[in-house]
Amino acid sequence: MKRLISWAFESTAKRFVHWNLQGKGNPRIAPSSFNLCCGRRAFASGSGDYREILRNGLSDLKLDDAVGLFGDMVKSRPFPSIIEFNKLLSTIAKMNKFDVVISLGEKMQNLGISHDLYTYNILINCFCRRSQLSLALAILGKMMKLGHDPDIVTLNSLLNGFCHGNRITHAVSLVGQMVEMGFQPDTVTFNTLIHGFFLRNKASEAVALVDQMVVKGCQPTLVTYGVVVNGLCKRGDIDLALNLLRKMEQGKIEADVVIYSTVIDSLCKYKHLDDALNLFNEMEKKGIRANVVTYNSLISCLCNYGSWNDASQLLRDMIDRKINPDVVTFNALIDAFVKEGKLLEAEKLYEEMIKRSIDPSIVTFNSLINGFCMHDRLNEAKQMFSLMVSKDCLPNVVTYNTLINGFCKCKRVKDGMQLFREMSQMGLVGNTITYNTLIQGFFQAGDCDYAQMVFKQMVSDRVPASLMTYNILLDGLCNYGKLETALVIFKDMQKSEMELNIITYTTMIDGMCKAGKVGEAWDLFCNLGLKGLKPNVVTYTTMISGLCRKSLMQEADALFRKMKEDGILPNSGTYNTLIRAHLRDGDKAASVELIKEMRSCGFAGDASTFGLVTNMLHDGRLDKSFLDMLS
C-alpha cells in the first residue's frame, strides 16, 4: 500500500496534493460556473422533497434539475447522508458532465460535507475521463492520507485514465501493483487494458491478454470478446477476429448479434462478400437474430457489387421479419442506385422513406441531387436542394460541389459560379474539388480568362491546389493556345516537390504538338523514363499524332511499332490517327493494312476518318470499295 501512496505522489501529482490536504477543498480545475444555492430555480418547493425524488430514482433527471436538487440538498438541515449525495453525483457523471460533478464535489467540501471512498471514486473517474490524470492522482493521494484505501473501482478508474492518456506502460505497471496489493484484477480491469492496447495499436498484446485472463482465473466475458473483436476489425485483422469467434465457441461463450455484426461489417468493408454472407447464414442457423446494423452492412456491400436483386431481397427479408429499415439502409440503396444510373428506383426508395416517416438525412439529399445532376435534370436537383433547406437540413460542401458540377457539365458555368457565391454567404468554404470544378467548367465554356481568375482566387483563398488542379489548368491553357503560360506553370511544378504523373506530361506533349513544337514534345516524350514514368496509350497516340502533323510518317510508324513492342495496345484513336495521316500522305496501301488490323481488334473508323474518306471519294482519290472496307 505504501508503494501506491508514493506512486500517487510521483511526477506532476505532487504539485496538486499540497492543496488543503487537511480536508478542506478539492483541487480546482476552474471556478465553478454554477451558483448552487441561489440564482437558479429550486427543484422542489420544500426542503424535505429531495428524499422523495431520490427514492423515486434519478434515471430520468435532467442536468438543470439535478443541479437544482443539489441546491435543495445543501440547504437541508441536517445535511443528507453522503450516500444520497453520491447517488446524485453518480447520476450527473453518467450524463458525462464531469466538470459539474467536480464543481459540486468541491462545494460539498467547502460546506463541510466529508467525502467517502465512493465520492472519491466518482471524482477520480471524472478527472480521468477529462484526461486530467495528474489531478486524479492528487485526489488518490489525498484520500489515502485521509485514511481511505483504494478499492478495485478506484484502481480501474485510474487504469482507464492511463490507457486514454497514452500511458500504456504505466497502465500495465498499475495492474502489477494491484496484484501485489492483494487485488484480483476483474473483467473491467482486463477489458480496460485490452482497450488501451488497441488505442496504442498493440493488437497482439490485446489478444494475448485474453489468454492470460483464463490463466489468472478470470473468464473473459462477452464484453471482453466484443472489445477485442471490435479492435481487430477496426485494424482490418479479420482473420484474427474470426479465430477469436471460434475460440469463443470452444469456451462455450455464445457470440451475440453485436459481435457477429462487427465481423460481418468488417468483411464487407474489405470486400469479402461471400465470407460475410456465410457468417450471416451461420448466425441465422444458431438462432441469433440479425438486426438492422447487420442488414445495413450486407445491403451496402451488395449494392457496391451491383447485386441489386440480392440487396432488394435482403430489404424484403428485413421487412418480413419486422426489422424496420432505417435511414442508413435507404441511404445505401439510394446512393448505389444513383451511381448505377437507376434514378427511377432511387426516387421510389425515397418515396418509401417518406411513407415510413423516416426523415431523409443530408446523405439522402446529396445522393438524389447527384442523381438528378447526372441525368442533367438540374431543375429537379435545385428543387431537391430547396426541399432539404426547408426541412432544416443544411447543405454542406458536398451538396454545393455536386450542384456546381451539374451546372458546369451543362455549360451553365455562370449558374455554378452563383452557387459558389451563395455557398460563401452561407459560411461554407469551397474546397479543392469546388475550385477544380469551376476552373474546368470555365475552360469547357470557352472562358479561358475567367478560368485563370478562379485559379488566382483559389491561391488567394489559400485553398490547396492538387495535381488534378494543375492538370486541368495546363490542359485548358494548351487547348486555348496559351502554351507559353502553360510552360511557365509546368516548369514551376517540376521545381516543386509535387510528383507529376503521366497525365501532366501527356497534356504538355499534346500542347507542344498542337503549337507545332513537335521536336520539344519528342524530347519530353523521350525523357519520360528518366522521370520514372511509362507512357500509356494516350501518350503514345498524342505523340504519334504530333509526328503525323509534321508528316514524319516513318517516325510515326516506328513509334507505333515500339508501342506494341512495349505491350501498350493501340486504341481506336491510335488507328484512326495513323489511317488519316497515311491517306493524306497518299499511302493507300498502308491505310488498308491499318484498317484491316483495326477491324480485327474490334475497332471501327471514327467520324473524322469517315469525313476524310467521303471527301476523297468525291474528288476521285478513293473508290467506294475503300468506304465499304472501313465500314
PLY file of the C-alpha trace (Angstrom):
ply
format ascii 1.0
element vertex 631
property float x
property float y
property float z
element edge 630
property int vertex1
property int vertex2
end_header
0.00 0.00 0.00
2.88 2.35 0.81
4.24 1.86 -2.67
0.96 3.01 -4.20
0.89 6.07 -1.91
4.37 7.10 -3.05
3.44 6.37 -6.66
0.37 8.58 -6.39
2.63 11.47 -5.47
5.04 10.98 -8.36
5.62 13.50 -11.16
3.03 16.18 -11.70
0.72 14.91 -8.95
2.98 16.48 -6.32
2.03 19.95 -7.48
-1.61 19.38 -6.59
-1.58 17.39 -3.36
-0.46 20.29 -1.12
-3.84 21.98 -1.70
-5.78 21.58 1.56
-4.80 18.01 2.37
-6.18 18.56 5.85
-9.70 18.14 4.48
-10.71 21.50 3.04
-11.43 21.56 -0.63
-10.51 19.61 -3.70
-8.03 20.67 -6.35
-9.81 23.13 -8.62
-9.99 22.77 -12.35
-11.83 26.03 -12.91
-14.01 28.41 -10.92
-17.45 26.87 -10.52
-19.88 28.00 -13.17
-22.86 27.02 -11.03
-24.44 29.19 -8.41
-25.79 26.27 -6.49
-27.68 27.88 -3.68
-29.14 30.93 -5.35
-29.84 32.39 -8.78
-31.17 29.01 -10.07
-34.69 27.72 -9.73
-35.26 25.26 -6.91
-36.07 21.74 -7.99
-38.60 21.18 -5.21
-40.64 23.52 -3.08
-39.93 22.02 0.32
-36.65 21.09 1.96
-37.78 17.51 2.55
-38.87 16.84 -1.05
-35.42 15.76 -2.19
-35.80 12.47 -0.28
-38.87 11.53 -2.23
-37.11 12.35 -5.50
-34.12 10.20 -4.52
-36.44 7.35 -3.55
-38.24 7.52 -6.90
-34.94 7.25 -8.80
-32.80 9.69 -10.76
-32.56 7.95 -14.13
-34.78 10.48 -15.96
-33.29 13.54 -14.25
-32.08 16.40 -16.48
-28.91 18.36 -15.69
-30.66 21.59 -14.61
-32.96 19.61 -12.33
-30.02 17.66 -10.91
-28.18 20.89 -10.03
-31.40 22.32 -8.57
-31.81 19.17 -6.47
-28.25 19.55 -5.17
-29.13 23.12 -4.13
-32.08 21.85 -2.13
-29.98 19.14 -0.52
-27.27 21.52 0.72
-29.95 23.84 2.17
-31.42 20.99 4.17
-30.50 20.67 7.87
-29.15 18.29 8.85
-27.36 17.59 5.60
-28.47 14.47 3.72
-26.18 11.46 4.09
-23.12 11.14 1.88
-24.82 8.13 0.25
-27.57 10.38 -1.11
-25.04 12.91 -2.40
-23.13 10.08 -4.08
-26.29 8.91 -5.86
-26.74 12.38 -7.32
-23.08 12.79 -8.30
-23.12 9.36 -9.95
-26.24 10.31 -11.95
-24.62 13.52 -13.23
-21.42 11.63 -14.08
-23.49 9.26 -16.25
-24.59 12.35 -18.20
-20.86 12.86 -18.99
-20.99 16.24 -17.19
-17.72 15.61 -15.38
-16.89 19.27 -14.78
-20.24 19.70 -13.00
-19.54 16.70 -10.74
-16.14 18.13 -9.79
-17.64 21.55 -9.02
-20.35 20.01 -6.86
-17.81 17.84 -5.04
-15.78 20.96 -4.29
-18.90 22.73 -2.99
-19.62 19.80 -0.66
-16.21 20.02 0.97
-16.46 23.80 1.29
-19.69 23.22 3.22
-18.01 20.62 5.46
-19.65 17.58 3.87
-16.92 14.93 4.05
-16.31 12.62 1.13
-16.23 8.86 1.50
-14.50 6.28 -0.70
-17.43 6.20 -3.14
-17.29 10.00 -3.56
-13.56 9.92 -4.19
-14.03 7.13 -6.74
-16.57 9.26 -8.61
-14.23 12.27 -8.60
-11.19 10.23 -9.69
-13.23 8.74 -12.54
-14.34 12.23 -13.62
-10.79 13.59 -13.67
-9.64 10.53 -15.65
-12.49 10.93 -18.13
-11.45 14.58 -18.58
-7.89 13.40 -19.31
-6.66 15.18 -16.17
-4.67 12.28 -14.79
-2.44 14.45 -12.60
-5.48 15.73 -10.71
-6.87 12.20 -10.41
-3.57 11.09 -8.81
-3.71 14.08 -6.50
-7.18 13.02 -5.31
-5.84 9.47 -4.80
-3.02 10.81 -2.64
-5.42 12.93 -0.61
-7.95 10.16 0.04
-5.21 7.76 1.16
-3.77 10.40 3.50
-7.24 10.74 5.00
-7.44 7.00 5.64
-9.48 5.84 2.64
-7.80 2.86 0.99
-8.49 2.50 -2.74
-10.60 -0.41 -3.91
-10.78 -2.17 -7.28
-13.12 0.56 -8.61
-10.57 3.28 -7.77
-7.77 1.44 -9.48
-9.84 0.55 -12.56
-10.71 4.24 -12.98
-7.02 5.16 -12.82
-6.21 2.35 -15.23
-8.72 3.80 -17.69
-7.09 7.22 -17.25
-3.65 5.84 -18.05
-4.95 3.98 -21.12
-6.73 7.00 -22.55
-3.74 9.20 -21.69
-1.48 7.07 -23.94
0.43 5.85 -20.90
0.03 2.13 -21.53
3.31 1.26 -19.76
2.02 2.89 -16.55
-1.28 1.07 -17.02
0.47 -2.33 -17.17
2.56 -1.35 -14.14
-0.60 -0.41 -12.21
-2.13 -3.84 -12.85
1.06 -5.41 -11.46
0.80 -3.26 -8.33
-2.86 -4.18 -7.94
-1.89 -7.86 -7.74
0.89 -7.09 -5.22
-1.63 -5.24 -3.06
-3.85 -8.32 -2.98
-6.44 -7.16 -5.51
-7.72 -9.66 -8.04
-8.00 -7.90 -11.44
-11.55 -8.34 -12.67
-13.07 -8.30 -16.15
-13.31 -4.49 -16.02
-9.55 -4.34 -15.38
-8.73 -6.62 -18.31
-11.28 -5.05 -20.67
-9.87 -1.60 -19.91
-6.30 -2.74 -20.50
-7.26 -4.53 -23.74
-8.91 -1.34 -24.97
-5.75 0.57 -24.03
-3.60 -1.82 -26.08
-5.78 -1.22 -29.12
-5.53 2.54 -28.62
-1.76 2.13 -28.92
-2.04 -0.26 -31.92
-0.84 -3.21 -29.84
-3.30 -5.79 -31.18
-1.12 -8.85 -30.44
-0.78 -7.82 -26.77
-4.54 -7.34 -26.55
-5.25 -10.82 -27.94
-2.59 -12.39 -25.69
-4.23 -10.75 -22.67
-7.42 -12.73 -23.33
-5.45 -15.97 -22.88
-3.76 -14.56 -19.75
-7.17 -13.83 -18.26
-8.07 -17.54 -18.35
-4.70 -18.48 -16.80
-5.30 -15.97 -13.98
-8.72 -17.45 -13.32
-10.70 -14.57 -14.80
-13.01 -15.89 -17.50
-13.34 -13.44 -20.41
-16.91 -12.22 -20.80
-18.93 -11.37 -23.86
-17.90 -7.73 -23.32
-14.22 -8.74 -23.33
-14.54 -10.57 -26.62
-16.61 -7.69 -28.00
-13.82 -5.21 -27.21
-11.16 -7.42 -28.85
-13.24 -8.26 -31.93
-14.12 -4.59 -32.44
-10.46 -3.56 -32.10
-9.28 -6.24 -34.54
-11.94 -5.40 -37.11
-11.10 -1.68 -36.99
-7.50 -2.60 -37.82
-8.59 -4.94 -40.62
-7.29 -8.06 -38.81
-10.34 -10.06 -39.89
-8.67 -13.49 -39.71
-7.75 -12.88 -36.06
-11.30 -11.75 -35.35
-12.72 -14.91 -36.94
-10.26 -17.06 -34.94
-11.43 -15.34 -31.78
-15.02 -16.08 -32.76
-14.11 -19.79 -32.95
-12.28 -19.57 -29.62
-15.46 -18.21 -28.05
-17.35 -21.26 -29.30
-14.71 -23.56 -27.77
-15.06 -21.67 -24.47
-18.83 -22.11 -24.73
-19.43 -18.37 -24.84
-22.07 -17.60 -27.44
-21.30 -14.55 -29.54
-24.16 -12.08 -29.72
-25.55 -10.10 -32.66
-23.21 -7.17 -31.92
-20.07 -9.30 -32.32
-21.36 -11.03 -35.44
-22.43 -7.70 -36.93
-18.99 -6.21 -36.21
-17.21 -9.03 -38.05
-19.73 -9.02 -40.94
-19.32 -5.25 -41.33
-15.53 -5.62 -41.44
-15.74 -8.42 -44.01
-17.99 -6.19 -46.13
-15.65 -3.20 -45.89
-12.72 -5.33 -47.04
-14.82 -6.77 -49.91
-15.09 -10.34 -48.60
-18.76 -10.55 -49.53
-19.03 -14.36 -49.70
-17.45 -14.74 -46.25
-19.81 -12.09 -44.87
-22.87 -13.89 -46.28
-21.61 -17.24 -44.94
-21.18 -15.74 -41.47
-24.65 -14.20 -41.74
-26.11 -17.64 -42.55
-24.13 -19.16 -39.69
-25.58 -16.76 -37.12
-29.07 -17.38 -38.52
-28.65 -21.16 -38.09
-27.55 -20.59 -34.49
-30.75 -18.68 -33.83
-29.01 -15.32 -33.42
-31.42 -12.79 -34.89
-29.77 -10.25 -37.19
-30.55 -6.59 -36.53
-30.74 -3.51 -38.72
-26.95 -2.95 -38.42
-26.23 -6.45 -39.77
-28.57 -5.95 -42.71
-27.21 -2.46 -43.45
-23.66 -3.79 -43.80
-24.71 -6.56 -46.17
-27.07 -4.40 -48.24
-24.41 -1.70 -48.66
-21.82 -4.31 -49.73
-24.20 -5.98 -52.19
-25.02 -2.60 -53.71
-21.32 -1.84 -54.15
-21.01 -5.12 -56.07
-24.02 -4.23 -58.22
-26.02 -7.17 -56.83
-29.32 -5.25 -56.87
-31.57 -8.30 -56.73
-29.80 -9.72 -53.68
-29.81 -6.33 -51.95
-33.53 -5.91 -52.66
-34.19 -9.43 -51.37
-32.41 -8.63 -48.11
-34.52 -5.49 -47.77
-37.67 -7.61 -48.23
-36.37 -10.12 -45.65
-35.85 -7.30 -43.17
-39.38 -6.03 -43.60
-40.85 -9.57 -43.42
-39.03 -10.12 -40.13
-40.39 -6.85 -38.75
-36.90 -5.33 -38.71
-37.53 -1.76 -39.74
-35.04 -0.35 -42.25
-33.58 2.96 -41.10
-32.12 5.97 -42.86
-28.77 4.16 -43.24
-30.47 1.29 -45.11
-32.23 3.62 -47.53
-29.14 5.80 -47.99
-27.05 2.79 -49.03
-29.64 1.69 -51.57
-30.39 5.16 -52.93
-26.71 6.04 -53.35
-25.95 2.75 -55.07
-28.90 3.04 -57.47
-27.94 6.63 -58.31
-24.35 5.67 -59.10
-25.60 2.93 -61.42
-27.84 5.39 -63.24
-31.01 3.82 -61.82
-32.56 7.12 -60.78
-36.17 5.93 -61.04
-35.51 3.18 -58.47
-33.74 5.71 -56.23
-36.75 8.05 -56.38
-39.11 5.19 -55.46
-36.97 4.36 -52.44
-37.07 8.00 -51.39
-40.86 7.94 -51.60
-40.90 4.76 -49.50
-38.76 6.52 -46.85
-41.29 9.34 -46.62
-44.19 6.85 -46.34
-42.39 5.18 -43.43
-41.85 8.56 -41.71
-38.07 8.19 -41.96
-36.52 11.64 -42.18
-34.01 11.89 -45.06
-30.51 12.91 -43.98
-28.03 15.11 -45.78
-26.58 11.91 -47.30
-30.01 11.09 -48.80
-30.43 14.55 -50.31
-26.86 14.66 -51.63
-27.29 11.29 -53.36
-30.54 12.32 -55.03
-29.16 15.71 -56.08
-26.20 13.88 -57.61
-28.59 11.57 -59.46
-30.56 14.47 -60.93
-27.33 16.22 -61.97
-26.02 13.05 -63.63
-29.16 12.97 -65.77
-29.00 16.73 -66.48
-32.25 17.25 -64.56
-30.96 20.43 -62.96
-34.34 21.97 -62.15
-35.27 18.91 -60.09
-31.84 18.99 -58.44
-32.48 22.61 -57.41
-35.96 21.67 -56.14
-34.43 18.90 -54.01
-31.88 21.44 -52.75
-34.70 23.83 -51.75
-36.61 20.96 -50.09
-33.67 19.99 -47.90
-33.25 23.62 -46.77
-36.99 23.82 -45.95
-36.58 20.71 -43.76
-33.74 22.37 -41.79
-31.21 20.02 -43.36
-28.44 22.46 -44.16
-26.47 21.81 -47.37
-22.76 21.10 -46.93
-19.77 21.48 -49.24
-20.59 18.14 -50.92
-24.10 19.38 -51.76
-22.81 22.57 -53.36
-19.98 20.78 -55.18
-22.47 18.32 -56.66
-24.77 21.09 -57.91
-21.89 23.22 -59.21
-20.56 20.22 -61.14
-24.03 19.58 -62.58
-24.31 23.16 -63.87
-20.76 23.18 -65.24
-21.38 19.92 -67.12
-24.36 21.56 -68.84
-22.24 24.61 -69.76
-24.18 26.71 -67.25
-21.00 27.75 -65.50
-22.35 31.18 -64.52
-25.09 29.45 -62.53
-22.37 27.34 -60.95
-20.48 30.49 -60.02
-23.64 31.95 -58.48
-23.91 28.84 -56.30
-20.28 29.30 -55.31
-21.03 32.85 -54.11
-24.14 31.64 -52.27
-22.02 28.96 -50.64
-19.61 31.61 -49.32
-22.51 33.67 -47.98
-23.67 30.58 -46.06
-20.28 30.47 -44.33
-19.08 27.41 -46.23
-15.55 27.45 -47.64
-15.07 25.92 -51.07
-12.51 23.11 -51.19
-10.14 21.88 -53.87
-12.93 19.99 -55.64
-15.08 23.15 -55.78
-12.35 25.17 -57.47
-11.32 22.33 -59.80
-14.92 22.00 -61.00
-15.25 25.74 -61.68
-11.86 26.05 -63.42
-12.68 23.14 -65.71
-16.21 24.47 -66.22
-14.96 27.86 -67.46
-12.41 26.22 -69.79
-15.11 23.98 -71.25
-17.38 27.01 -71.69
-14.62 28.75 -73.63
-13.81 31.37 -70.99
-10.07 30.92 -70.52
-9.57 34.24 -68.73
-12.24 33.55 -66.10
-10.82 30.06 -65.52
-7.44 31.63 -64.72
-9.13 34.19 -62.47
-10.79 31.39 -60.46
-7.38 29.73 -60.08
-5.91 33.01 -58.79
-8.76 33.28 -56.29
-8.05 29.72 -55.19
-4.44 30.66 -54.44
-5.58 33.88 -52.74
-8.03 31.94 -50.54
-5.20 29.52 -49.63
-7.12 26.51 -50.82
-4.52 23.83 -51.63
-4.27 23.11 -55.36
-3.95 19.41 -56.16
-2.14 17.78 -59.08
-5.56 17.50 -60.72
-5.97 21.28 -60.39
-2.74 21.85 -62.28
-3.55 19.20 -64.88
-6.90 20.91 -65.57
-5.16 24.28 -65.79
-2.42 23.04 -68.15
-4.94 21.25 -70.38
-7.15 24.34 -70.63
-4.26 26.68 -71.40
-2.83 24.34 -74.04
-6.24 23.88 -75.68
-6.61 27.65 -75.97
-3.15 28.15 -77.46
-1.57 29.59 -74.31
1.40 27.24 -74.39
3.90 29.78 -73.04
1.79 30.37 -69.91
1.37 26.60 -69.52
5.14 26.08 -69.81
5.83 28.60 -67.03
3.45 26.73 -64.70
4.82 23.35 -65.84
8.42 24.38 -65.04
7.35 25.65 -61.61
5.67 22.30 -61.00
8.84 20.43 -61.96
10.86 22.54 -59.50
8.36 21.93 -56.69
8.07 18.78 -54.58
4.90 17.83 -56.43
5.07 14.37 -58.00
3.89 14.83 -61.59
2.08 11.97 -63.28
1.78 10.74 -66.88
-1.35 12.87 -67.38
0.67 16.03 -66.73
3.35 15.09 -69.26
0.84 13.87 -71.86
-1.00 17.20 -71.56
2.21 19.15 -72.20
3.25 16.88 -75.09
-0.18 17.46 -76.64
0.09 21.23 -76.13
3.54 21.34 -77.72
2.43 19.25 -80.70
-0.63 21.45 -81.30
1.63 24.52 -81.17
3.93 22.99 -83.78
6.75 22.32 -81.29
6.96 18.61 -82.14
10.73 18.49 -81.52
10.33 19.74 -77.95
7.41 17.33 -77.46
9.58 14.45 -78.68
12.36 15.39 -76.24
9.84 15.43 -73.38
8.45 12.07 -74.51
11.92 10.50 -74.65
12.72 11.73 -71.13
9.68 10.11 -69.51
11.73 7.06 -68.47
14.17 9.31 -66.59
11.20 10.68 -64.62
10.17 7.14 -63.64
7.07 7.32 -65.85
5.82 4.92 -68.51
3.84 6.33 -71.46
0.30 4.97 -71.78
-1.89 4.57 -74.90
-2.95 8.24 -74.74
0.67 9.43 -74.53
1.72 7.28 -77.50
-1.31 8.34 -79.57
-0.66 12.01 -78.74
2.98 11.77 -79.82
2.09 9.78 -82.97
-0.48 12.45 -83.84
2.16 15.16 -83.41
4.59 13.35 -85.72
1.81 12.86 -88.30
1.03 16.60 -88.22
4.60 17.22 -89.37
4.29 14.45 -92.00
7.01 12.46 -90.20
5.36 9.17 -91.20
8.39 6.92 -90.82
8.90 8.17 -87.25
5.16 7.81 -86.52
5.13 4.20 -87.83
8.27 3.38 -85.85
6.68 4.72 -82.66
3.53 2.71 -83.42
5.62 -0.47 -83.63
7.50 0.38 -80.43
4.21 1.00 -78.68
3.09 -2.57 -79.44
6.52 -3.97 -78.52
6.21 -2.25 -75.13
2.90 -4.06 -74.55
0.71 -0.96 -74.97
-2.29 -1.94 -77.11
-3.37 0.73 -79.62
-6.92 2.02 -79.28
-9.43 3.37 -81.81
-7.81 6.83 -81.63
-4.35 5.46 -82.46
-5.54 3.55 -85.52
-7.73 6.38 -86.87
-4.93 8.94 -86.42
-2.49 6.82 -88.49
-5.09 5.86 -91.12
-5.92 9.52 -91.80
-2.24 10.51 -91.86
-1.37 7.83 -94.45
-4.37 8.75 -96.57
-3.32 12.39 -96.59
0.20 11.25 -97.48
-1.19 9.25 -100.40
-0.15 5.87 -98.97
-3.36 3.87 -99.57
-1.65 0.52 -99.04
-0.52 1.44 -95.53
-4.03 2.72 -94.74
-5.61 -0.54 -95.96
-3.30 -2.63 -93.72
-4.09 -0.42 -90.72
-7.84 -0.65 -91.40
-7.66 -4.47 -91.51
-5.66 -4.55 -88.27
-8.05 -2.10 -86.64
-11.13 -4.15 -87.64
-9.53 -7.35 -86.33
-9.09 -5.61 -82.95
-12.78 -4.74 -82.84
-12.45 -1.03 -83.64
-14.12 0.97 -86.40
-13.49 4.20 -88.24
-14.44 7.36 -86.35
-16.31 10.44 -87.67
-13.10 12.25 -88.70
-11.86 9.27 -90.72
-15.23 8.81 -92.43
-15.31 12.54 -93.22
-11.87 12.41 -94.85
-12.69 9.25 -96.83
-16.00 10.76 -98.05
-14.20 13.89 -99.25
-11.60 11.80 -101.05
-14.37 9.76 -102.69
-15.96 12.97 -104.04
-12.75 14.21 -105.63
-11.91 10.78 -107.05
-8.87 9.98 -104.94
-10.59 6.88 -103.48
-13.18 4.42 -104.76
-16.32 3.17 -102.98
-14.74 -0.16 -102.01
-12.49 1.72 -99.59
-15.51 3.10 -97.77
-17.09 -0.38 -97.61
-13.91 -1.79 -96.12
-13.84 0.95 -93.50
-17.48 0.28 -92.58
0 1
1 2
2 3
3 4
4 5
5 6
6 7
7 8
8 9
9 10
10 11
11 12
12 13
13 14
14 15
15 16
16 17
17 18
18 19
19 20
20 21
21 22
22 23
23 24
24 25
25 26
26 27
27 28
28 29
29 30
30 31
31 32
32 33
33 34
34 35
35 36
36 37
37 38
38 39
39 40
40 41
41 42
42 43
43 44
44 45
45 46
46 47
47 48
48 49
49 50
50 51
51 52
52 53
53 54
54 55
55 56
56 57
57 58
58 59
59 60
60 61
61 62
62 63
63 64
64 65
65 66
66 67
67 68
68 69
69 70
70 71
71 72
72 73
73 74
74 75
75 76
76 77
77 78
78 79
79 80
80 81
81 82
82 83
83 84
84 85
85 86
86 87
87 88
88 89
89 90
90 91
91 92
92 93
93 94
94 95
95 96
96 97
97 98
98 99
99 100
100 101
101 102
102 103
103 104
104 105
105 106
106 107
107 108
108 109
109 110
110 111
111 112
112 113
113 114
114 115
115 116
116 117
117 118
118 119
119 120
120 121
121 122
122 123
123 124
124 125
125 126
126 127
127 128
128 129
129 130
130 131
131 132
132 133
133 134
134 135
135 136
136 137
137 138
138 139
139 140
140 141
141 142
142 143
143 144
144 145
145 146
146 147
147 148
148 149
149 150
150 151
151 152
152 153
153 154
154 155
155 156
156 157
157 158
158 159
159 160
160 161
161 162
162 163
163 164
164 165
165 166
166 167
167 168
168 169
169 170
170 171
171 172
172 173
173 174
174 175
175 176
176 177
177 178
178 179
179 180
180 181
181 182
182 183
183 184
184 185
185 186
186 187
187 188
188 189
189 190
190 191
191 192
192 193
193 194
194 195
195 196
196 197
197 198
198 199
199 200
200 201
201 202
202 203
203 204
204 205
205 206
206 207
207 208
208 209
209 210
210 211
211 212
212 213
213 214
214 215
215 216
216 217
217 218
218 219
219 220
220 221
221 222
222 223
223 224
224 225
225 226
226 227
227 228
228 229
229 230
230 231
231 232
232 233
233 234
234 235
235 236
236 237
237 238
238 239
239 240
240 241
241 242
242 243
243 244
244 245
245 246
246 247
247 248
248 249
249 250
250 251
251 252
252 253
253 254
254 255
255 256
256 257
257 258
258 259
259 260
260 261
261 262
262 263
263 264
264 265
265 266
266 267
267 268
268 269
269 270
270 271
271 272
272 273
273 274
274 275
275 276
276 277
277 278
278 279
279 280
280 281
281 282
282 283
283 284
284 285
285 286
286 287
287 288
288 289
289 290
290 291
291 292
292 293
293 294
294 295
295 296
296 297
297 298
298 299
299 300
300 301
301 302
302 303
303 304
304 305
305 306
306 307
307 308
308 309
309 310
310 311
311 312
312 313
313 314
314 315
315 316
316 317
317 318
318 319
319 320
320 321
321 322
322 323
323 324
324 325
325 326
326 327
327 328
328 329
329 330
330 331
331 332
332 333
333 334
334 335
335 336
336 337
337 338
338 339
339 340
340 341
341 342
342 343
343 344
344 345
345 346
346 347
347 348
348 349
349 350
350 351
351 352
352 353
353 354
354 355
355 356
356 357
357 358
358 359
359 360
360 361
361 362
362 363
363 364
364 365
365 366
366 367
367 368
368 369
369 370
370 371
371 372
372 373
373 374
374 375
375 376
376 377
377 378
378 379
379 380
380 381
381 382
382 383
383 384
384 385
385 386
386 387
387 388
388 389
389 390
390 391
391 392
392 393
393 394
394 395
395 396
396 397
397 398
398 399
399 400
400 401
401 402
402 403
403 404
404 405
405 406
406 407
407 408
408 409
409 410
410 411
411 412
412 413
413 414
414 415
415 416
416 417
417 418
418 419
419 420
420 421
421 422
422 423
423 424
424 425
425 426
426 427
427 428
428 429
429 430
430 431
431 432
432 433
433 434
434 435
435 436
436 437
437 438
438 439
439 440
440 441
441 442
442 443
443 444
444 445
445 446
446 447
447 448
448 449
449 450
450 451
451 452
452 453
453 454
454 455
455 456
456 457
457 458
458 459
459 460
460 461
461 462
462 463
463 464
464 465
465 466
466 467
467 468
468 469
469 470
470 471
471 472
472 473
473 474
474 475
475 476
476 477
477 478
478 479
479 480
480 481
481 482
482 483
483 484
484 485
485 486
486 487
487 488
488 489
489 490
490 491
491 492
492 493
493 494
494 495
495 496
496 497
497 498
498 499
499 500
500 501
501 502
502 503
503 504
504 505
505 506
506 507
507 508
508 509
509 510
510 511
511 512
512 513
513 514
514 515
515 516
516 517
517 518
518 519
519 520
520 521
521 522
522 523
523 524
524 525
525 526
526 527
527 528
528 529
529 530
530 531
531 532
532 533
533 534
534 535
535 536
536 537
537 538
538 539
539 540
540 541
541 542
542 543
543 544
544 545
545 546
546 547
547 548
548 549
549 550
550 551
551 552
552 553
553 554
554 555
555 556
556 557
557 558
558 559
559 560
560 561
561 562
562 563
563 564
564 565
565 566
566 567
567 568
568 569
569 570
570 571
571 572
572 573
573 574
574 575
575 576
576 577
577 578
578 579
579 580
580 581
581 582
582 583
583 584
584 585
585 586
586 587
587 588
588 589
589 590
590 591
591 592
592 593
593 594
594 595
595 596
596 597
597 598
598 599
599 600
600 601
601 602
602 603
603 604
604 605
605 606
606 607
607 608
608 609
609 610
610 611
611 612
612 613
613 614
614 615
615 616
616 617
617 618
618 619
619 620
620 621
621 622
622 623
623 624
624 625
625 626
626 627
627 628
628 629
629 630
